[in-house]
């Protein structure tokens, strides 16, 4: 049966596909196609001949064994091979070949895409927004000739995604899906902020400054804790940049989102106090290091600033530090301390009448 194997091998070579891999897949597909014809033999193999540009279906029949006293149910043996290629097999064989080639080429393309993006996980990439009328939930982002998915859960509340606009996204995951490689990207992930700063701050790339933790409520506010690894380097100043140029460049990628940059500290009290910025804590009392709970005392005039709108500032401070933070009035706390000190300072009272009676 004729089959243009030479042409198939040439196409495979252009796609970087091994000829042996193609032959194995094609032979197996032709065998399965043969098994669907009328009255197929049970034991068959398909032989491909590139020079002749043909293939042959070789079949073998089972020959029943002769029962003996020792072996009343002998296993059958296989007879000699014979050509059992169906005469009307050409159209089916051609369709099978096209299907196999299509599958192999698609797999090769999927492997290429997966290989190219498997190393991009956790990185920042640029893409172009592609709206899909059939998919109202997800945003499709074209990255070269590949489309990544920006799911609703990874989108920023209130952020608009317009068709054709360029966008920077964080690669959350690269996996093999039923329909090929699945590349999931994010605009709301906290690590997106880290990667944006790494593009603007050389000190982060060199290791002179480290971002120790990030707490983010995408579209509203982000808090970043930084420390210096080199003497003489101001970590907050490095991220802010001359005239605020570096932090401003990052914020341009995040829309209206505000960014607070605070100093990280190994001292929990100092770290909690810094995390509540822009409010100033007069004192932070560590309640339990084991349970990581602390109380911050704030002047009445700054209580609302420390808590933030709908508790946002306090919530982000807790995420940033990993501590449960209680916020109390510094003035009320001072009154309680003063009252307790006054009570402890009072002299013990003496009942003179009872003492006199006892003496008599």
Secondary structure by P-SEA (a helix, b strand, c coil): cccaaaaaaaaaaaacccaaaaaaaaaaaaaaaaaacccccccbbbbbbccccbbbbbbbbbbbbbbcccccbbbbbbccccccccccaaaaaaaaaaaaaaaaaaaaaaaaaaaaccccccbbbbbbbbbbcccccbbbbbcccbbbbbccccccccccccccccbbbbbcccccccccbbbbbbccccaaaaaaaaacccccccccccccccccccccbbbbbbbbccccccaaaaaacccaaaaaaaaaaaccbbbbbbbbbccaaaaaaaaacccccccccccccccccbbbbbccccccccccccaaaaaaaaaaaccbbbbbbaaaaaaaaaaaaaaaaccccccaaaaaaaac
